[in-house]
Amino acid sequence: MNKRSAIVVGAGILGMATARALAIKGYKVKVIERSQFSLGASIRNFGMLWPIGQPDGQLYDRAIRSREIWKEYLNASSIPFNSCGSLHLAYSNEEWNVLEELSSIFRESGRPVNLINPEQIGNRFDGINQTNLKGGLFSSDEVIIDPREGIRNLPLYLKQNFGIEFIWGTAISRVKQGSVFSGSTRFDADLIFICSGADFEVLYPEVFKQHEITKCKLQMMRFVSEKPDYKLGTSICGGLSLLHYKSFTASKALEILKAKLQNELPEHLKWGIHVMVSQNMQGELTVGDSHEYGLDFDPFDKQYINQLILDYLKNLVHIDQWRLVESWNGIYPKMTNGKTDLHIEVDNGVHILNGIGGNGMTLSFGFAEEIINKI
């Protein structure tokens, strides 16, 4: 008896997570990618697996499940990662009030968080700015990988362990029930999944326009420290990040902080800037990011935005000995109606999976499992 077959269009993290979930269900899977390797938003991020940003319930559980799958792959492939957690720093009473409230809420729901004072922060983590520091909220849930290494090696792991076939350098120009086409070349399958990020607008322009979805452009930078043994020790965030993630809206004190930051940092909020820094296993420091929303963007990075990010970062971390080695931007689709994902069956057996925003690394594996288990 022949196995049922599936095609996944797109070899970003969501596409590969979907391919894995299908293979586990017994499907013979092909992944078709227009580029020669994965080069979209899936490699243009912090490499943070970030459960702390997800609200309790389905999304937090999805993040934890995704983290389990990531670790399974990384351990099997001998790819280093760092279960270093995250640290949200407070430099004002308003920020500290939010962290105190979140600590109570998160601990009650069973999350591994605790408040730490400035002395403890100075003893545990390298290079934190102690001026006006009130304290921080540490979470041990978060994991850092290098997304470039992690994504680059994932296809080989999926091929060797799940029998998934990858077809590179092949742009899909048309889809119909049971088939996808690259020019005159046809590929047939029982199920088809479109996981091509913002590019699904090209295959299904009417569907794209019908749904409350837009695109987001972010700017990021990578630094190295002039001190070769420099270890930050965790991923660092400040007060701006408290406005960014849905899990933090559980704090009633957040509105007071939001009003303060709107008054003090209007340009940062205008460009959707929330400042974070992570350090990969090579010691490189990834810094970002901004959020511009629209359907098309100026292709050029704005130095003004990068400078806003760095000006804020200096309040959190001493960066005088950091040297800029790379800057870039990435674009991903995002829902505008508050939803966290998009699943549409556009034809019998043809599914679009999309809209997980900037949470692809954190949520994709768990989201794909949930969707495939339902089908």
N, C-alpha and C positions, 0 to 999 in steps of 0.2 A: 504494500500500500504506500503510495507516494505521500510524503509530508506536505502539509499545506504550506504555501509560500507567502512571503511578505516582502514588500519593497519600502524602504525608508529613503526619502529624498532629503538630503542634508546631513553632513557629518560633523555638526556641532555637538555640544554636550547633550542637548535634548534628543537629537537624532540618534546618537549612539546609545543613550539610555533607553530609548524606545526599541532599538534593535536588540539590545540585551534582553529586555522584558519579553519581546516576541520569541526570541530563541529559547528562553526558559519555558515558554508555553508550547514548545515543540515545532515552531515554524522554521522553515528554511528561509533565511533572511539575506537580502542584498541591501547594502547602503550605497546610494548613488550621490556623488558629490561633484559639483561643477569645477571646483578648484583641485589642484594637485595634492593638497593637504588642508587640514582645518586651519582657517586663518581669520575667522570672524570674531564676534564678541566673546566666544568661548575661550579664546586665548588672550583677550585684551582686558583682563580684570585683575583683581587683587590675589586671586587664588584662595579666597577665604570661603570656608564652609562655615556658614554664619547662622546657626540656630537661634542665637539671641535676638535676631531681628524679626523672628517669626512669632506671631501671637499663639497663645496656648490653643491646643486642639489639633485640628487636622494639619495645619501648616507646620507647627512645631514638630509633630510626629513625623511628617513627611521629611523635614530637614534631618531629623535623627536617623531615619531609615536611609536617606541618601548618604549620610556620613558613614553608615555601616558598610554600604556598598563600595563607596570610595576606598575605605580602608582595606576591604577585601581585595580590591584590585591593586592598590598601591603595595600592600604587603606581598601579594603574589608576584608582582613585577619588580620587587626590590627597588621601588621608587621612594626616596625619602620624603617624609612629611613631618610636620611639627604640630603636636597637640598642645599648643601653647596658650590656648584660651584667648580672651580679649579683655581689655581694660578701658572702660569709659571714665575719662577724667573730668573732674568738676573744678572750675576756677571762680565760680560765683555761688552765692547762697542759693540762687534760683536753680542752678544746675545740681547742686548738692541735694536740694529738696526733692528733685525728680529722682535722683539716684537712690535716696533713702526710701522713697515710696516704691520704686521698682524693685528694690531689694526685698522688701516685705512681700510684695505681690508674687515675685518670681519664686522666692523660697517656699511660699505657701503652696505653690503648684508643683514643687519638687525640683525646680531647676537648681543646678550647682553654682550658685552665686554667693558672693559675700562682699561687704563693704570693707575697704582697707584705708588706713590713714596715710598721710603724706610720708611719715617715716618708713612705714612698711613698703610703700611704693618705691622710695629711694633705695631701700635695701635690696629689693627684688628685681628692679628693672633699670636698665642703663639709659642715661641721657634724658630722663624726664625733667621738664622744667618745674622746679619747686616753688617758683614765685607765685604767691596767692593761691597755691594749690590747696583745696579743701579736702580732697580724698578721691577715691575712685570706686567703681563697681567692677569687680573681677568676676568673670564667668569662665569656667573650665570647659564649656561645650565646644568651643571653636577650634578649628583645625586649619593650618596653612599648608598649601602645596604650591608648587610652581605650575600655574595653569598651562604654560607652554610645554613643559615636560610631560605633565599629566595627560593632556589632550593628545600630544604627539604620539605617545606610546599606547594609548587606549585602543586604537584599531587593531594592533597586533595582538593584544590581550584578548579582544573580542573574537578575533579570527581563530586563535589557538584554542580558546576555552569554550567557545560557543558555536564555532563553525560559521561565523558571519562573514560574508563576502563583501569586500569594498571595491567599488568601481569609481576611480578618481578621474578628474578632468572630463567629466561628462555632464553637460548642462541639460536638465530636463526642460523641454519647451512646451509640452502639452501632456495633460493627464485626462484619462477617461476611465470608466469603470473597468477594472481588471488590467489596465495597461498604462505605462508611462512611455513617453517618446522623447528621444534626443535627436532632433531632426528626423531622419527616416528610420533611425534605429529604434526598435520597439522592445520593451521589457514587460513581461506579463507576470502577474501575481494575484493571489486571492485577496490580499489586503494591501492597501497603499497608505502610507503615512507621510504627510508633507510636514517636515520639521526644518524648514529652511529659513527660519527667522523672519526678518523684514522682507526677504525675497519672495515670500508667498504672495505678496502683492502682484508680482509679475504673472504668476500662474493663475491667480484668482482675483483679478482686480475688483470685480463686482462684490465678491465676498468681503474683501478688505474694506471697501467703502461702506458696506452695510453694518459693520461692527464698530464698536467704540474702541478703536485701537489707533495708536499713533506710534511715533518712533522717538527714541531718546538717543542723543549724542552725548558721550562723556569724554572728558579729557583726563589723561593720567600721565604720570612720570615715573621714571625709575632712577634711583640713586645708588651709589656705593659710598661707603664710609672710608675716609682716609686711614682709619684705624682698622687694620686687617682682622682683628679679633673682636670687633664690635658686635654685640648681640643685644638687640632691643629687648628681647625676652618675652614679648607678647605682641598682639595687634593693638594699636592705640587709636582711640576715637575721642572726640571732644563733644561739647554741647550741641554743635550743629547736627551731629549724627542722631541726637535724640529726637530731632524733628523729622528724621527721614524714614525710620522703620516703624511698621505697624504695631509691633509688640509694645513700643514705648507709649502708645496712646492710652494704655491702661492707667497711666499716671494722671491724676487730676491737676497736679502742679505743672504739667507740661504747657498749658495755655499761658501761664505767667511767664515761663521761660521763652515761649514763642514770641510774646509781645516784646520782651526785652531784646531778643535777637533781631527782630524786625526793626527796632529802633536803632540798634547799634551796628548791625551788619546788613544793611539793605541790599548792597550789591552782591553779597554772598548768597542771599536768599533769591535774588533775581535770577542768578545763574544756576540755582539748584545745587550750590556747593555744600557738601558736608565732607569733612576732612578726616581721612583715615590713613594709617600707614601699616603695612605688613612687611615682614622680612622673610625671604625664602631661604632655602638651605644653602645657597651659595653666598648668603649674606647681603644680597641685593635688597634694596628697600623700595617697595612700590607705594606710590603716594597718589592720592586723588580724593574726590573726583568731582565733576560738575554734571549737570543734567539740563540739557537744552531739549525742548520738545517741539516737534513739528514733523512734517512729511518729507521735507528736504532740508539740507544743511549746507552752509559754507564748508567746503572740504578742508579748510585750513584751520589749524589750531590757533587759538587766541592766547598770546602771551599774557595778556591782561588777566585772563581767567587763571592761568597757571600761577601768576604772581599772587592773586587773591588766595589761592590754595596755600601757597608757601608762607604768606604773611600770617595766616591763621595757624599753620602748622608750627611756626616758631613759638607760639604761645604754649604749645604742648610739649615739644621735644627740642633739644639743642641740636641744630642741624648745620652748624658752622663748618664742620668737617665733612659734610656730605657733598659728593660730586655728581652732577646730573649726567647720565649716560644715555637716556632715551626718553622721548615723549611721543605720545600717540593719541588717537581717538578711536572710539568704537561706537557702533550703532546697534540698538536692539529694539524690538517692538514692545510696547507697553499698553495695557488696557487703561482706558480713561474713565471707566465706570466703577472703579474700585475693586473689580474682580482681579484675581491673582493668576488666572490662566484662561486659556481658550481651547476648547475642544469642539470641533464641528465635523459632522459627517456630511460632506458636500455631495456625495453620490454613494450609492450602495457599495460599501467596502472601501471608500476613499475618505480618509480622516485628515483633518488639519489639527496639529498640536502646536500651540504657540502661546504668546502673551504672558510668559512667566517673568517678564521684565528683567531687572538686573539680578535675579535670584537663580540664574541657571545652574551655577556650580552647587548651590545649596539645596535646590529642590528637584532637579531634573530626574534623578534616578528614582526617587520616591513617586513623583508625579507620573512618570511613564509606567511604573508598576501598577499604580492605581487604575490608570486608563486601560491598560491591556487586560487586567483582571476583570474589568467590567464588560469587555467586548467578547 
